[in-house]
Amino acid sequence: MIDIYKKSGSIESTVVGTVIALLATTIGALLSLASAWIASGILLSVTFITWALIQSELALWSTIIIYSLIPFGTLPFKFILTPTFLDITIATVYLVFFSQRLKSSRRPIVTTPAHTPIIIFILLSILSFILGSGNTVIGPNLLRKFVGYILNISMALIIVDQVHNRYILNRMIRIIILSGFAAAILGIGLYVAPTNLSELSLNYLSVFNYPSGNVLRYIEDNPANPLRAIGTSVDPNIFGGLLAIAGALLVPQTSANTPVFKHRFTSVLMLIVIITTLLLTYSRTAMSALLASIVFVAAIRNRKVLWILVAMILLILFLPLSQQYVSHFTDAIKGQDLATSMRLGEYKDALILISRYPAFGVGFGGTPDIDIYLGVSSAYLLLAEQVGLIGFSGFLIAITTVFVWGIKHKSDSLTNNCLSSQWLGIYGALVATTIIGVFDHYFVNLDFQSSQISFWVMIGLALSVTQISQELK
């Protein structure tokens, strides 16, 4: 890598040389002043970043693997702040991107019709954060989360630039599916293991600042009710959202002419495992979202996937294990369970907040009035609370642009055997996430960095697959 920069222009050489000198000085100081654990951690991080600079896809892959398998993990020590593993990988993605921009042989930046709406939404979010800064104390932790939120949104634009051909696109899809499959296997293992062993295993993650104690989750948080699968995602609904995305990507692969995996049986097996785990989360929203994504794929192109829909419905209706699930789902429709009652109350309170601060919202920290609160189990209502109706309109325009541009050029993708199943899976996953956003908030909540990044990665991939189809037609 250094030899490459020796041949580059003076700016690139100067920047890289300065970075190497600063890193060498910092590591030397840490070895002499800090503990061996801290120095080793920094050294490993530097090694990873250097490797990522050579293999540019590695940082993206690492981000996907981490948000799937250890989404809330942080470094086991405090270095000014306590960065999460995702903070490190996301920062590396940006470092790779900007280092590539310094090269004299760099490719032109790829843009799409959605770039401008996404950038406007980012600017409106920053404006709302500034205007709402008087509602709460802006501490380092809140500032870090908000900066991460902006970087997560911008990740969609980075993805478009980095995933610029179908080979990289296929590798990204495989990484997302395999990471989701690994998370599902882990979730099933923790579910079927004795509860004391599962809880002990999850408590070991406290070294990475995971919660400890009674971490297993039950329906309505009542141990008398069925256990809910959580994997390492802490929350069963977040886990369900992750599985719904991976499942949506897999659905068209089960009947694709040129699947991303060599054998279709591999895709079918992974989908069965993911759907089974999703059932065990008892996440009604995530399951409904996956069903909707299957209907989307069938309606657009591939009616063969309807067998998956039929199999899922039969599984839910007739398996003894699923009877509680059916009852849980029915209670939600009738509004008779505790979670649904709480949601309805939150929706009412959210509308009161939005009516008081309709333009730019109250920001991301707190509310100016003591009789209202910031937070609701709906991504769209939460966004409207935070950035107001103006910012929320910017978000809707950005997401609508992604869908409209993709649907407008879908024939370019669907007539290409190398892109057809990928397009269907990616946009099917987007359908799933938009439905999840109606009843859950984790894709836009500052406290759930992993869910944020997974959502915007899918936005980026949707733009990438359409852009690639335009270049290949």
C-alpha positions in Angstrom: 0.0 0.0 0.0 2.8 2.4 0.9 4.5 1.8 -2.5 1.3 2.8 -4.2 1.3 6.1 -2.3 5.0 6.7 -3.2 3.9 7.0 -6.8 0.9 9.2 -6.0 0.7 13.0 -5.9 2.3 15.1 -3.2 -0.9 15.6 -1.3 -1.7 11.9 -0.9 1.9 11.2 0.1 2.0 14.0 2.6 -1.3 12.9 4.2 -0.4 9.2 4.4 3.1 10.0 5.7 1.6 12.3 8.4 -1.0 9.6 9.4 1.7 6.9 9.7 3.9 9.2 11.8 1.0 10.1 14.1 0.0 6.5 14.6 3.6 5.4 15.3 4.0 8.2 17.9 0.6 7.4 19.5 1.3 3.6 19.7 4.7 4.3 21.2 3.2 6.6 23.8 0.5 4.1 24.7 3.0 1.3 25.1 5.0 3.4 27.6 2.1 5.0 29.5 -1.0 2.8 29.2 -1.7 -0.7 30.1 -0.9 -3.6 27.7 -4.6 -4.3 27.1 -5.2 -0.7 25.9 -2.1 -0.6 23.8 -2.9 -4.0 22.3 -6.5 -2.9 21.5 -5.2 0.3 19.7 -2.6 -1.8 17.8 -5.3 -4.2 16.7 -7.5 -1.4 15.6 -4.7 0.2 13.6 -3.9 -3.2 12.0 -7.5 -3.6 11.0 -7.7 -0.1 9.5 -4.5 -0.6 7.6 -5.8 -3.9 6.2 -9.1 -2.2 5.3 -7.3 0.5 3.4 -5.8 -2.3 1.2 -9.0 -4.3 0.9 -11.6 -1.6 0.7 -14.6 -4.0 1.0 -13.3 -5.4 4.3 -14.6 -2.4 6.3 -18.1 -2.7 4.9 -18.1 -6.5 5.5 -16.9 -5.9 9.1 -19.7 -3.4 9.7 -22.3 -5.9 8.5 -20.9 -8.7 10.5 -20.7 -6.6 13.7 -24.2 -5.2 13.4 -25.5 -8.7 12.9 -23.6 -10.6 15.6 -22.5 -8.2 18.3 -24.5 -5.0 17.6 -24.1 -3.4 21.0 -20.5 -4.3 21.7 -18.0 -1.6 22.7 -14.3 -1.6 23.5 -13.8 -3.1 27.0 -12.0 0.1 28.1 -12.7 3.8 28.0 -10.5 6.0 25.8 -12.0 9.5 26.3 -15.4 8.0 25.2 -16.2 4.3 24.9 -16.4 3.7 21.1 -18.5 0.8 19.9 -17.2 -1.8 17.5 -19.5 -0.2 14.9 -18.0 3.2 15.6 -14.6 1.8 14.6 -15.7 0.0 11.5 -17.9 2.9 10.3 -15.0 5.3 10.8 -12.8 2.9 8.8 -15.4 2.9 6.0 -15.1 6.7 5.8 -11.4 6.6 6.1 -11.2 4.2 3.2 -13.6 6.3 1.2 -11.7 9.6 1.7 -8.3 7.9 1.2 -9.5 6.7 -2.2 -10.7 10.2 -3.0 -7.1 11.4 -2.6 -5.7 9.1 -5.2 -5.0 10.6 -8.6 -6.5 7.5 -10.3 -9.8 7.8 -8.4 -13.1 7.0 -10.1 -15.7 9.8 -10.4 -18.2 9.9 -7.5 -21.3 8.0 -8.4 -24.6 10.0 -7.9 -28.2 9.0 -8.1 -31.5 11.0 -8.0 -31.8 10.1 -4.3 -28.5 11.8 -3.3 -30.0 15.3 -3.1 -33.0 14.4 -1.0 -30.8 12.3 1.4 -28.4 15.2 1.8 -31.3 17.6 2.4 -32.7 15.3 5.0 -29.2 15.2 6.7 -29.1 19.0 6.8 -32.6 19.2 8.2 -31.7 16.7 10.9 -28.7 18.8 11.9 -30.9 21.9 11.9 -33.4 20.2 14.3 -30.5 19.0 16.5 -29.2 22.6 16.8 -32.7 24.1 17.4 -33.5 21.5 20.0 -30.2 21.8 21.8 -31.8 24.0 24.4 -34.1 21.2 25.5 -31.4 19.1 27.1 -27.8 19.1 28.1 -25.7 18.1 25.0 -23.2 15.7 26.6 -20.5 13.8 24.8 -22.6 10.7 24.6 -25.5 12.3 23.0 -23.2 14.2 20.6 -21.5 10.9 19.7 -24.8 9.2 19.0 -26.0 12.0 16.8 -22.8 12.2 14.8 -23.1 8.4 14.4 -26.7 8.9 13.2 -25.6 11.3 10.5 -22.8 9.0 9.5 -25.2 6.1 9.3 -27.5 8.1 6.9 -24.5 9.1 4.8 -23.5 5.5 4.6 -26.2 5.0 1.9 -24.2 7.4 -0.3 -20.9 5.7 0.5 -22.4 2.3 -0.4 -23.4 3.6 -3.9 -19.9 4.7 -4.5 -18.2 1.6 -3.2 -20.6 -1.1 -4.5 -20.2 -0.1 -8.2 -20.3 -3.5 -10.0 -22.4 -6.7 -9.7 -19.5 -8.7 -8.3 -19.1 -6.4 -5.3 -22.9 -6.3 -5.0 -23.1 -10.1 -4.9 -20.4 -10.3 -2.2 -22.3 -7.7 -0.1 -25.5 -9.6 -0.3 -23.8 -12.9 0.6 -22.2 -11.2 3.7 -25.6 -9.8 4.8 -27.3 -13.2 4.4 -24.5 -15.2 6.0 -24.3 -12.8 8.9 -28.1 -13.0 9.4 -27.9 -16.8 9.1 -25.1 -17.0 11.7 -27.2 -14.7 14.0 -30.2 -17.0 13.5 -28.1 -20.1 14.4 -26.8 -18.3 17.5 -30.4 -17.3 18.4 -31.7 -20.8 18.1 -28.8 -22.2 20.2 -29.5 -19.7 23.0 -33.2 -20.4 22.8 -33.1 -24.2 23.1 -30.3 -24.2 25.7 -31.2 -24.3 29.4 -32.2 -20.8 30.4 -29.5 -20.6 33.1 -26.8 -21.5 30.5 -28.2 -19.0 28.0 -28.3 -16.3 30.5 -24.8 -17.1 31.7 -23.5 -17.0 28.1 -25.1 -13.7 27.4 -23.8 -12.2 30.7 -20.2 -12.9 29.5 -20.8 -10.2 26.9 -20.9 -7.6 29.7 -17.2 -7.3 29.2 -18.2 -5.5 26.0 -20.7 -3.3 27.9 -23.7 -5.6 27.2 -26.4 -5.6 29.9 -26.0 -8.3 32.5 -28.4 -10.0 35.0 -31.8 -11.2 33.8 -31.3 -10.5 30.1 -33.6 -13.2 28.6 -36.9 -11.8 27.3 -40.4 -13.1 27.5 -43.7 -12.1 26.0 -44.9 -9.0 27.9 -41.7 -9.5 30.0 -43.5 -12.1 32.1 -41.5 -15.3 32.7 -44.8 -17.2 32.8 -45.2 -16.5 29.1 -43.1 -18.1 26.3 -39.4 -17.2 26.0 -38.5 -14.9 23.0 -35.4 -15.4 20.9 -33.0 -12.5 21.1 -29.6 -13.8 19.9 -27.1 -11.2 20.8 -29.4 -8.3 19.8 -30.6 -7.7 23.4 -34.2 -7.0 22.1 -36.3 -9.6 20.3 -37.9 -7.0 18.0 -34.5 -5.7 16.9 -33.4 -9.3 16.3 -36.6 -9.9 14.3 -35.9 -6.9 12.2 -32.4 -8.2 11.4 -33.8 -11.6 10.4 -36.6 -10.1 8.3 -34.0 -8.2 6.2 -31.9 -11.4 5.7 -35.0 -13.4 5.0 -36.2 -10.9 2.4 -32.9 -11.0 0.6 -33.0 -14.8 0.6 -36.6 -15.3 -0.7 -35.9 -14.6 -4.4 -32.6 -16.6 -4.2 -34.6 -19.8 -3.7 -35.8 -19.8 -7.3 -33.2 -17.6 -9.0 -31.6 -18.5 -12.3 -28.3 -17.2 -11.2 -28.3 -17.3 -7.4 -25.7 -15.6 -5.3 -24.9 -19.0 -3.7 -23.9 -21.9 -5.9 -26.7 -24.2 -4.9 -30.4 -23.2 -4.4 -30.6 -25.8 -1.6 -28.2 -23.6 0.4 -30.6 -20.6 0.1 -33.6 -22.8 1.0 -31.9 -24.2 4.1 -30.8 -20.8 5.4 -34.3 -19.4 4.8 -35.9 -22.2 6.8 -33.5 -21.5 9.7 -34.0 -17.7 9.6 -37.9 -18.1 9.4 -37.8 -20.5 12.3 -35.7 -18.1 14.4 -38.0 -15.2 13.4 -41.0 -17.2 14.7 -39.2 -17.7 18.0 -38.7 -13.9 18.5 -42.5 -13.6 18.6 -42.0 -10.3 16.7 -45.3 -9.7 15.0 -44.1 -6.7 13.1 -41.0 -8.4 11.7 -43.0 -11.5 10.7 -45.6 -9.3 9.0 -42.9 -7.4 7.2 -41.3 -10.5 5.9 -44.7 -11.8 4.6 -45.2 -8.5 2.9 -41.8 -8.7 1.2 -42.7 -12.1 -0.1 -46.0 -10.7 -1.6 -44.0 -7.9 -3.1 -41.5 -10.3 -4.8 -44.4 -12.4 -6.1 -46.4 -9.4 -7.4 -43.4 -7.9 -9.2 -41.9 -11.0 -10.9 -41.6 -14.3 -9.2 -44.9 -16.1 -8.2 -42.9 -19.2 -7.4 -42.0 -17.7 -4.0 -45.7 -17.9 -2.9 -44.9 -21.4 -1.7 -42.8 -19.8 1.0 -45.7 -17.7 2.0 -48.0 -20.7 2.2 -45.5 -22.8 4.1 -45.0 -20.0 6.7 -48.8 -19.6 7.2 -49.2 -23.3 7.6 -46.3 -23.4 10.0 -47.8 -20.6 12.1 -51.3 -22.1 12.1 -50.6 -25.7 12.9 -47.4 -26.2 14.8 -48.1 -26.7 18.6 -45.3 -24.2 19.3 -47.0 -21.6 17.1 -50.4 -21.6 18.9 -49.1 -19.0 21.4 -47.8 -17.0 18.5 -51.2 -17.0 16.8 -52.8 -15.9 20.1 -50.2 -13.2 20.5 -50.8 -12.0 17.0 -54.6 -12.0 17.4 -54.4 -10.1 20.6 -52.4 -7.4 18.8 -55.0 -7.1 16.1 -57.8 -6.7 18.7 -55.7 -4.3 20.8 -56.0 -6.5 23.8 -52.4 -7.1 24.8 -50.2 -4.9 27.0 -47.7 -4.0 24.3 -50.4 -2.9 21.8 -52.2 -0.8 24.5 -48.9 0.9 25.4 -48.3 1.6 21.7 -51.7 3.2 21.3 -51.0 5.5 24.3 -47.6 6.4 22.8 -49.1 7.3 19.5 -51.6 9.7 21.2 -48.8 11.4 23.2 -46.6 11.6 20.1 -49.3 13.4 18.1 -49.7 15.9 21.0 -45.9 16.6 20.9 -45.9 17.0 17.1 -48.9 19.4 17.2 -47.0 21.6 19.6 -43.7 21.6 17.6 -44.8 20.8 14.0 -42.1 22.6 12.0 -38.7 21.3 13.2 -39.6 19.1 16.1 -37.8 19.1 19.5 -34.5 17.7 18.4 -32.9 14.5 19.6 -32.2 15.1 23.3 -35.4 15.9 25.2 -38.6 18.0 25.2 -39.1 21.6 26.4 -42.4 20.7 28.2 -42.5 18.4 31.3 -45.9 16.9 30.4 -44.7 15.3 27.1 -41.8 13.0 26.4 -39.6 12.1 23.4 -40.1 8.5 22.3 -42.7 6.4 20.5 -42.9 2.8 19.0 -43.0 4.1 15.4 -40.1 5.2 13.4 -42.2 7.7 11.5 -43.8 9.3 14.5 -40.4 9.4 16.3 -38.9 11.1 13.3 -41.7 13.7 13.2 -41.1 14.3 16.9 -37.4 14.8 16.4 -37.1 16.7 13.1 -40.7 18.0 12.7 -42.9 17.7 9.7 -40.5 19.5 7.5 -37.7 17.1 8.3 -40.0 14.1 8.1 -41.2 15.3 4.7 -37.5 15.3 3.6 -37.2 11.7 4.8 -40.3 10.6 2.9 -39.1 12.3 -0.2 -35.7 10.6 0.0 -37.2 7.1 0.6 -39.9 7.7 -2.1 -37.2 8.7 -4.6 -35.3 5.5 -3.9 -38.5 3.4 -4.6 -39.6 5.4 -7.6 -36.2 5.4 -9.3 -35.9 1.6 -8.6 -39.4 0.8 -9.9 -39.0 3.0 -12.9 -35.9 1.1 -14.0 -36.8 -2.3 -12.7 -37.0 -3.8 -16.2 -33.3 -3.1 -16.6 -32.6 -5.3 -13.6 -35.2 -7.9 -14.0 -34.2 -8.7 -17.6 -30.6 -9.2 -16.4 -30.2 -12.7 -14.9 -27.2 -11.5 -13.0 -29.2 -8.8 -11.2 -32.9 -10.0 -11.2 -32.9 -11.9 -7.9 -30.7 -9.3 -6.2 -33.0 -6.4 -7.2 -36.0 -8.3 -5.9 -34.3 -9.2 -2.6 -33.0 -5.7 -1.9 -36.3 -4.0 -2.7 -38.2 -6.7 -0.9 -36.0 -6.0 2.2 -36.8 -2.3 1.8 -40.5 -3.1 1.8 -39.9 -5.0 5.0 -38.1 -2.2 6.7 -40.7 0.4 5.8 -43.4 -1.7 7.2 -41.4 -2.3 10.4 -41.1 1.4 10.7 -44.8 1.8 11.2 -44.9 -0.2 14.5 -41.3 0.0 15.7 -38.7 2.7 16.1 -35.3 1.1 16.1 -34.3 2.0 12.5 -34.2 5.8 13.5 -33.7 5.6 17.2 -30.3 7.1 18.4 -29.9 4.3 20.9 -30.0 1.5 18.2 -27.0 2.2 16.0 -26.9 -1.3 14.5 -30.5 -1.0 13.3 -29.9 2.5 11.8 -26.9 1.3 9.8 -28.7 -1.8 8.6 -31.5 0.3 7.2 -29.3 2.8 5.4 -27.1 0.0 4.1 -30.2 -1.4 2.4 -31.0 2.1 1.0 -27.5 2.2 -0.4 -27.7 -1.2 -2.0 -31.1 -0.4 -3.6 -29.5 2.6 -5.2 -26.5 0.6 -6.2 -28.4 -2.3 -7.9 -30.4 0.3 -9.9 -27.3 2.2 -10.9 -25.5 -1.0 -11.9 -28.4 -2.0 -14.0 -28.2 1.4 -15.8 -24.6 0.9 -16.6 -25.1 -2.7 -17.9 -28.1 -2.1 -20.2 
